[in-house]
Amino acid sequence: MENETEYDAFVHRMETEYPKMFSEPYGGFAISEGWWVIIERLCANIQHHLDWKNKETEVVPQVVVRQIKEKFGGLRFYYDGGDDEIQGMVRMAESWAGISCETCGERGNRRDGGWIRTLCDKHEALYQVSKGNYNV
C-alpha cells in the first residue's frame, strides 16, 4: 500500500490476522506504538486459546473487540465473548502496558502532570521539553 502509515500497516495486519476479533466496528487503536506489541501478543494468545478450545464445537464464545485505548496512563481492552482464561490474558496485557512506555515499549512509569501517561525517562523528558519545561 503506497503512502501507508505505520499505524495503517498495524491496523491492516491486525484486521487481516484476526478477522473474527475485528469483525465489527471497534473504533481503531487509540494507543501509541509502544503498546502495539502488547496488543499483537494478546490477540495471538486469545485466538490460539479460542481455536484450541473450540476445535470440535464452540465452547468459548469468539472474542470481538469493542475498543482499545489508553486511559489514565493504562491500556483498556474492551471486548465481548471469551472466558476466564481470556479475561486473565487481558488483565495481564493491561498490567504489562502499565509498566511499558507508550511511545517505545521500553520500561516505563506512570507520569502525572495534566494528562496521565506511561513513559520511559527519555520520552518523559522529551514530553516535558515539548511542554516548555526545560528543568528536566
C-alpha positions in Angstrom: 0.0 0.0 0.0 1.5 3.3 -1.1 1.8 6.1 1.5 0.6 3.7 4.2 1.5 5.0 7.6 2.9 2.7 10.3 -0.4 2.9 12.1 -2.3 1.9 9.0 0.0 -1.0 8.4 -0.5 -2.1 12.0 -4.3 -1.9 11.7 -4.3 -3.8 8.4 -2.1 -6.5 9.9 -4.3 -6.9 13.0 -7.6 -7.0 11.0 -6.1 -9.4 8.5 -4.6 -11.8 11.0 -7.6 -11.7 13.4 -10.7 -11.1 11.2 -13.0 -12.6 13.7 -11.8 -10.4 16.5 -12.1 -7.2 14.4 -15.3 -8.2 12.5 -17.4 -5.3 13.8 -16.7 -1.6 14.1 -14.3 -1.1 17.1 -13.0 2.5 16.8 -9.4 1.7 15.8 -6.4 1.5 18.1 -6.3 4.6 20.4 -2.9 3.7 21.7 0.6 4.7 20.8 3.2 2.5 19.0 4.9 1.3 22.2 1.9 -0.8 23.1 1.3 -2.4 19.7 3.4 -5.4 20.5 1.3 -6.0 23.7 -1.9 -6.0 21.6 -0.3 -8.2 18.9 0.7 -10.8 21.5 -2.6 -10.6 23.4 -4.6 -11.1 20.2 -2.4 -14.0 19.1 -2.8 -15.7 22.5 -6.6 -15.1 22.6 -7.1 -16.5 19.1 -4.9 -19.5 19.8 -6.8 -20.2 23.0 -10.2 -19.9 21.1 -9.0 -22.2 18.3 -7.8 -24.8 20.7 -10.9 -24.7 23.0 -13.3 -24.6 20.0 -11.6 -27.4 18.0 -14.7 -29.6 17.8 -17.5 -27.3 18.9 -17.7 -23.7 20.1 -17.5 -23.8 23.9 -15.9 -20.4 24.3 -17.6 -17.5 22.5 -15.5 -15.7 19.9 -13.8 -12.6 21.3 -15.0 -9.5 19.4 -13.1 -6.3 20.1 -15.1 -3.3 21.0 -12.5 -0.7 21.9 -8.7 -0.5 22.5 -7.5 2.7 24.1 -5.3 4.4 26.6 -7.0 5.8 29.7 -5.2 7.3 32.8 -1.9 6.0 31.5 -3.2 2.5 31.2 -4.3 0.2 28.5 -8.0 -0.6 28.2 -9.1 -3.6 26.1 -12.9 -3.9 25.8 -14.4 -6.9 24.2 -17.3 -9.3 24.1 -17.0 -13.1 24.4 -14.2 -15.2 25.8 -13.9 -17.0 29.1 -12.0 -16.7 32.4 -8.6 -17.5 30.8 -9.1 -14.7 28.2 -10.1 -12.3 31.0 -6.8 -13.2 32.7 -4.8 -12.6 29.4 -6.4 -9.2 29.1 -5.6 -8.3 32.7 -2.0 -9.4 32.1 -1.7 -7.3 29.0 -3.2 -4.3 30.8 -0.6 -4.8 33.6 2.2 -5.2 31.1 1.2 -1.9 29.5 1.2 -0.2 32.9 5.0 -0.6 33.1 5.8 -0.1 29.4 6.4 3.2 27.6 3.5 4.1 25.4 5.9 5.5 22.8 8.7 2.9 22.6 7.7 -0.1 24.6 10.7 0.1 27.0 10.3 0.0 30.8 8.1 3.0 31.7 6.5 4.6 34.7 3.1 6.3 35.2 3.6 10.1 34.9 1.3 12.8 36.2 1.2 16.4 35.3 -2.0 17.0 33.4 -2.6 14.0 31.1 -1.5 10.8 32.9 1.0 8.9 30.7 3.2 5.8 31.0 6.6 6.8 29.6 10.2 5.8 29.9 12.6 8.5 31.2 13.7 9.5 27.7 10.2 10.1 26.4 9.1 11.8 29.6 12.0 14.2 29.2 11.0 14.8 25.5 7.4 15.4 26.6 8.4 17.9 29.2 10.7 19.8 26.7 7.7 19.9 24.3 5.7 21.5 27.0 8.3 24.1 27.7 9.6 22.6 31.0 13.4 22.7 30.5 14.4 21.8 34.1 14.1 18.1 33.5 
